[in-house]
């Protein structure tokens, strides 16, 4: 779980194994460039990947805990559906769609996986992002291309 330092910055605890993985990822990124030395951008990308995967794992953990609480009788939004069930409220879905519209300019072609990672890193529920994309595709707002790897905003 993330905590906050004295100056308010977010601190995520890291294990030795995770630190070693960051080193290996940084080295692999350098090798992909056919370079024998690791650069600052390799380390930055390794840290970005770590943060995104940590956030995604934390979100998944919170969702499974929330789903368990919902089965026991968690809170609901008055419509008979549980807020904690992972389905999200109407407001959450609208907020997610709004994020996607602001992030995808009309005519833009974007990697779907990176878009979902970016949304998750900004606190959006990854499952809701996927549902919002599917809904927007059925409305004709976006098109999925290249075996659903890419998204293109149409309108």
Secondary structure, DSSP 4 states (H G I P E B T S, - for coil): -EEE-TTS-EEE---HHHHHHHHHHHHHHHHHTT-SS--HHHHHHHHHHHHHHHHHHHHHHHHHHHHHHHHHH--B-SSSSBGGGSS--HHHHHHHHHHHHHHS-TT-EEEHHHHHHHHHHTT--HHHHHHHHHHHHHTTSEEEETTTTEEEE--
